[in-house]
Amino acid sequence: MKIVVLERNSVGPDISVDCFGDFGELVTYPNTLDHQVSERVKDADIIIANKALLNEASLKDAANLKMVCEFATGYDNVDLAYCKSRGIRVTNAVDYCTDAVAQHTFAMLFYLMEHLRHYDDYVKKGEYGAQDRFSNFDLPFVELAGKTWGIIGMGNIGRRTASIARAFGCHVIFHSVSGRSSCTEYEHVTFDELLAKSDFLSLHCPLSDLTRDLIDKEALRRMKKTAILLNVARGPVVNNSDLYWALQNGEIAAAGLDVLEKEPITSDNLLGRIQDSNKLLITPHMAWATIEARTRIVTEVYQNIQAFLDRKERNIVNL
């Protein structure tokens, strides 16, 4: 059996993937561009990928292919129907980064809410040492306690975020875009109510036709001018040009983004023009990538392959 890892570095070079050699011949590539996929997988029995496009065009010559494993929870890059038509099993990794993403959500919030870049610079530039009083708080900041935390996407990560927000004293509300949420622990509200009431709004939803451009100019207009938006879901859930407009015009106070419409950031993304870290924080799609989470995802994929070989069902997304 031949196992091909198309984007080995997507889990970081510090995390070993040698375990996949237990199943047969292991071939790894640091990264794979879409036009390289077809040639690299033509002899593969199992493909492990993350973002590389796996569809009829790239897989039609892979006659031996039996399984596609995602180094991710999302599987937007895979043509599920095509794989099913050929009997190719597709699996993902579930719940491997819940703690990591929830943690990063609050890291971004505190950076923005407490103006940490501003105050760190204030000290390091010598301004604090030059003043004649013991304290400085020229940019006001608030407490989480008593505020309303809104969530879109009440899956594992959304629920973990909600529990942390509640521990800080927030009232948690959420909106289910699909209308199919089973969550009963927190108050479900309409989209309009969510926008109007949230002091902090965090996004944890998958990308779909329902969520693409969900946070657009109209939605941003309906938010509090003091609100902070946090996107750790998928970049296209937030219209980046509309967010630029909202931040420049004071429609919301600030935004923290770990994901963008196109990644890495492109020169035509207007958000790249905003240098004020009190308004905008952008991190390079790293929320999921703690050492523990990256180790966990390799283990999850290993277990998915083992289950497949044992003729068991585990994390299959194209049944």
C-alpha positions in Angstrom: 0.0 0.0 0.0 1.2 3.5 -0.9 0.3 6.5 1.4 0.9 9.9 0.0 0.9 13.0 2.3 0.4 16.0 0.0 0.9 18.8 2.6 3.2 17.3 5.2 4.1 20.8 6.6 0.4 21.6 7.2 0.9 20.0 10.6 4.3 21.5 11.1 7.8 20.0 10.6 8.1 19.6 14.3 5.4 17.0 14.4 6.3 13.6 13.1 4.2 11.8 10.5 6.4 8.7 10.4 3.6 6.7 12.0 1.9 6.5 8.6 4.7 4.2 7.5 3.1 1.5 9.6 0.6 1.0 6.8 3.0 0.7 3.8 5.2 2.9 1.6 5.1 6.5 2.8 5.7 9.4 0.5 5.5 13.0 1.8 5.6 16.4 0.2 6.1 19.6 2.2 3.4 21.3 0.2 1.4 20.5 -3.0 -0.1 23.0 -5.4 -3.3 22.1 -7.2 -1.6 21.5 -10.6 0.8 19.0 -8.9 -1.8 16.8 -7.3 -2.6 14.5 -10.3 1.0 13.4 -10.8 1.8 12.9 -7.1 -1.2 10.7 -6.4 -1.5 8.6 -9.5 -0.1 5.5 -7.6 -1.6 6.3 -4.2 -3.8 3.9 -2.2 -4.4 6.5 0.5 -4.0 10.3 0.2 -3.6 12.6 3.2 -4.3 16.2 2.4 -5.4 19.5 3.7 -6.1 22.2 1.1 -5.1 20.6 -2.2 -8.0 20.1 -4.6 -9.1 16.5 -4.8 -11.7 16.1 -7.6 -12.2 14.2 -10.8 -9.6 16.2 -12.6 -6.9 15.5 -10.0 -8.0 12.0 -9.1 -9.1 10.4 -12.3 -5.7 8.7 -13.0 -5.4 7.5 -9.4 -6.7 4.0 -10.2 -5.7 2.4 -6.9 -7.1 5.1 -4.7 -9.2 3.8 -1.8 -9.2 6.5 0.8 -8.7 10.3 1.3 -7.9 11.6 4.8 -8.2 15.2 5.7 -5.6 16.8 8.0 -8.5 19.0 9.0 -12.1 19.1 10.1 -13.3 20.9 6.9 -13.4 19.1 3.6 -14.2 21.9 1.1 -11.3 20.8 -1.1 -12.7 17.3 -1.8 -15.4 16.4 -4.3 -17.4 14.1 -2.1 -19.8 13.0 -4.7 -17.0 12.0 -7.1 -15.2 10.1 -4.4 -18.4 8.3 -3.4 -19.1 7.3 -7.0 -15.7 5.6 -7.1 -16.0 4.0 -3.7 -13.3 6.2 -2.2 -13.8 6.8 1.5 -13.2 10.3 2.7 -12.6 11.0 6.4 -11.8 14.1 8.5 -10.4 14.8 11.9 -13.0 15.8 14.5 -12.7 17.8 17.7 -8.9 17.9 17.6 -8.5 21.7 18.0 -11.5 22.7 20.1 -9.4 23.9 23.0 -6.9 25.6 20.8 -9.4 27.6 18.8 -11.4 28.6 21.8 -8.2 29.7 23.5 -7.2 31.8 20.5 -10.6 33.4 20.4 -10.0 34.9 23.8 -6.4 35.7 23.1 -7.6 37.9 20.2 -10.3 39.5 22.3 -8.0 40.5 25.1 -5.4 41.9 22.7 -8.1 44.1 21.2 -10.3 44.9 24.2 -7.5 45.9 26.5 -5.4 47.6 23.8 -2.4 45.5 24.7 -0.3 46.5 21.7 -0.8 50.2 22.6 0.1 49.7 26.3 3.1 47.5 25.6 4.4 50.1 23.1 3.7 52.8 25.7 6.1 51.2 28.1 8.8 50.1 25.7 9.0 53.5 24.0 9.8 55.1 27.3 6.6 57.0 27.7 5.7 55.2 30.9 9.1 55.8 32.5 8.8 59.5 31.6 5.5 60.2 33.2 5.1 61.3 36.8 2.2 59.1 37.9 2.1 55.3 38.6 -0.5 54.4 36.1 -1.7 55.0 32.5 -5.1 54.1 30.9 -5.5 56.6 28.2 -7.4 54.2 26.0 -10.4 53.0 28.0 -11.3 49.3 28.3 -14.1 47.3 29.8 -14.8 44.1 31.7 -16.3 40.9 30.2 -18.6 40.4 33.2 -22.1 41.6 32.4 -21.6 41.8 28.7 -23.4 39.8 26.0 -21.4 37.3 24.0 -22.9 36.3 20.7 -22.0 33.1 18.8 -22.7 31.9 15.3 -21.9 28.2 15.0 -22.7 26.3 18.2 -20.7 23.2 17.5 -17.8 21.9 19.7 -15.7 25.0 19.4 -18.7 27.3 19.8 -19.9 25.5 22.9 -16.4 25.6 24.5 -16.2 29.3 23.7 -19.6 29.8 25.3 -18.6 28.0 28.5 -15.5 30.2 28.8 -17.5 33.4 28.2 -20.0 32.4 30.8 -17.2 31.7 33.3 -16.1 35.3 32.7 -19.6 36.5 33.6 -21.0 37.0 30.0 -24.6 36.4 29.0 -24.3 34.0 26.0 -26.7 34.1 23.1 -26.4 32.3 19.7 -27.9 32.1 16.3 -28.2 28.9 14.2 -27.9 29.8 10.5 -29.2 26.4 9.4 -31.9 26.4 12.1 -31.0 22.8 13.1 -28.9 23.4 16.2 -29.5 21.0 19.1 -28.0 23.4 21.7 -30.3 24.1 24.6 -27.8 25.4 27.2 -27.8 28.9 25.8 -30.4 31.3 24.5 -31.2 31.0 20.8 -32.0 34.3 19.1 -32.7 35.6 15.6 -29.9 36.9 13.5 -31.1 40.5 13.9 -31.2 40.1 17.7 -27.7 38.6 17.7 -26.3 41.5 15.8 -28.1 44.1 17.9 -27.4 42.7 21.3 -23.8 41.3 21.1 -21.0 43.2 22.7 -18.6 40.4 21.4 -19.6 38.3 18.4 -17.5 35.2 17.6 -17.9 33.1 14.5 -17.4 29.3 14.7 -19.6 28.1 11.8 -18.6 26.1 8.7 -18.5 27.8 5.3 -21.6 27.1 3.2 -24.0 28.9 0.8 -25.8 30.0 4.0 -22.8 31.5 5.7 -20.8 32.9 2.8 -20.7 36.7 3.2 -23.0 36.4 6.3 -21.3 39.3 7.9 -21.6 41.9 5.3 -22.2 45.7 5.3 -25.8 45.3 6.3 -25.0 43.0 9.2 -22.1 45.2 10.4 -24.4 48.3 10.3 -26.8 46.5 12.7 -24.1 45.7 15.3 -23.2 47.9 18.2 -20.6 50.6 17.5 -18.8 49.3 20.5 -18.8 45.6 19.4 -15.8 43.4 18.7 -16.1 40.8 15.9 -14.0 37.6 16.1 -13.7 35.3 13.1 -12.1 31.9 13.8 -14.4 30.1 11.3 -13.8 30.5 7.6 -12.6 33.7 5.9 -15.5 34.1 3.4 -18.0 34.2 6.3 -17.0 37.8 6.6 -16.9 40.1 3.6 -13.5 41.6 4.0 -14.2 44.7 1.9 -17.3 45.4 3.9 -15.4 44.9 7.2 -12.8 47.4 6.0 -15.6 49.9 5.4 -17.1 49.2 8.9 -13.8 49.6 10.7 -12.9 52.8 8.8 -16.3 54.3 9.5 -16.7 53.3 13.2 -19.6 50.9 12.6 -17.9 48.5 15.1 -15.1 49.0 17.5 -12.6 46.3 16.4 -12.2 42.9 14.7 -9.9 40.0 15.3 -9.5 37.6 12.3 -7.6 34.3 12.1 -9.0 33.7 8.7 -9.4 35.7 5.5 -11.3 35.4 2.2 -8.1 34.4 0.4 -5.1 32.9 2.3 -2.4 33.9 2.6 -3.5 37.6 2.5 -3.4 39.2 -0.9 -2.2 42.6 -1.9 -5.8 43.6 -2.9 -7.3 42.8 0.5 -8.2 46.2 1.9 -7.8 45.0 5.5 -4.0 45.0 4.9 -4.2 48.8 4.8 -5.3 49.0 8.4 -2.2 49.3 10.6 -4.1 50.3 13.8 -3.9 47.3 16.1 -6.6 48.8 18.3 -9.0 48.3 15.4 -7.8 45.2 13.8 -5.8 42.1 14.6 -5.0 39.5 11.9 -3.3 36.2 12.7 -2.1 33.8 10.0 -4.7 31.0 10.3 -3.0 29.7 13.4 -5.8 29.3 16.0 -6.0 25.6 15.5 -2.2 25.0 15.6 -1.1 24.4 19.2 1.5 21.6 19.6 -1.2 19.5 21.2 -3.7 20.0 18.5 -1.2 19.2 15.7 -0.1 16.1 17.5 -3.8 15.1 18.0 -4.7 15.5 14.3 -1.9 13.1 13.2 -3.2 10.6 15.8 -6.8 11.1 14.5 -5.8 10.5 10.9 -3.8 7.4 11.9 -6.9 6.0 13.7 -9.1 6.8 10.7 -6.8 4.7 8.4 -6.6 1.9 11.0 -10.4 1.8 11.2 -10.6 1.7 7.4 -8.2 -1.3 7.2 -10.2 -3.0 10.0 -13.4 -2.4 8.0 -14.9 -0.1 10.6 -16.6 3.2 10.2 -14.8 6.3 11.7 -15.2 10.0 10.8 -16.5 9.2 7.3 -17.9 12.3 5.6 -19.1 10.8 2.3 -21.3 7.8 3.4 
